[in-house]
Amino acid sequence: MKKSLLNISAIILFTFNVMGQTTNEGMLYISENTQFSTVETLDNLETGEFYNDGEAFIYSHFNNDGILDFYQETGTTRFIGSADQILSGVNTSYLQNVYFRNRSRTVPFLLTGLIDINGIADFNEGVVDNRNFGGAITFRENANHINTSDRSHVDGGVNKFGNTGFIFPIGHKKYYRFGGISAPTDSQANFKGTFYNENSDELYSHTLRAGAIDKIDPKEYWTIEEKTTTNEDVLITLSWRDVTTPNLFIQAADRDILTIVRWDEPTNMWVNEGGAIDHDNQTVTTAVSGYGVFTFGILKEEAISPGGLTVYNGVTPNDDGINDYFFIDIPNDGSVRDLHVMIFNRWGVKVYESDNYGVGNNLFYGYSEGRSTIKGNKQLPTGTYYYILDYQYGDPVQNNRHKQAGFLYLSGN
């Protein structure tokens, strides 16, 4: 949390070296274009105040029990080691930019403390483990990460604050396996993402699943939790990789029957959340009806657009009478009812929603009716959008519902 800088010249340095470590019990300020380094453990005591607007090189363990923060958005803290580095402390360490490089072993950074990142996290080399050590790592609104890979990511949970989209730099058991969210509307939104390279069946039985789901991924799952109570409508994106994702599920993506499934606590079963499959990026994206535990599922062949509904995903709103609106062909026998439609742009901003699509003039003509970041009744630009359909089908007494997601192509020509 950035502090207000009142008088830098009044800041005094009180540091001393004792028993092989650098200890700060007073005030330490690293100004812009200035470097500071410590070969031994850096211990910022309860009375210590450490502000970094320059470059701090930490070559060993790091502990913060006092104030650790920044004034300008220029500082970089570099954790560079040749042996295990314990990152600890009872108070949050507020960092602008952070750099991780330690090639001593696969998982050299043992995070027991609290790190809060405002700028860029450069995962150069070495996994940061907070899963087994109880620490927490948080990215602020405009914070992001680079160079994330199997060799360097966070093994454990990652928190994200703010109203910007985010890819969680998460992995488990050697592999980087990101999940992502689109931009929430609330600047105070808080989400947490974690990946598990494990079978979820023992915790969330795979035999308890909605009828449309044929199989559930037995090798991996994610938790994406909304920690605030704003009930955000965001898109969830999960990635597949052949190093963890079973080949049967990758083949399901080729057949367009791969979907995102979520464990639903109220009904005690896995439910289908749908999913738009991006073969080039090996991801599945959908808007979800709740948060918690997610993984991949394979749909039954007969569960694809049940009720005889057909989607035409090209829209050219030029008043030529052809594809002027998002056309969903609904059988007139009443087999499809209560059609809920949501449309999101590529950044996950909802631009259209209807609770009874196709009735009256409830149709999408390529104009925004979404949140305040896009003006209502404004013609949307040419591009690719996501659509989410949720509807009732079949016998009304059975209340069967189906959800699916896909890509919508909007062109002004």
Secondary structure, DSSP 8 states (H G I E B T S, - for coil): -----S-GGG----EEEETTEEEESSEEEE-TT-EEEESSEEEE-TT-EEEESSEEEE-S-EEESSEEE-SSTT-EEEEEESS-EEEE-SSEEEESEEEEEE-SSSS-EEE-SEEEESSEEEEEES-EE-TTT--EEEE-TT-EEES-BTTBSEES-EEEESSS-EEE-EEETTEE--EEE---S-TT-EEEEEEE-S--TTTS-TTSB-TTEEEE-SS-EEEEEE-SSS----EEEEE--TTTS-HHHHHHHHTT-EEEEEEETTTTEEEEEE-EEETTTTEEEEE-SS-EEEEEEEE-GGGSSTTS-EEE-EE--SSSSSS-S-EEE--TTS-EEEEEEEEE-TTS-EEEEESSTTSTT----SB--S-TTS-TT-B--SEEEEEEEEEEES-TTTTEEEEEEEEEEE---
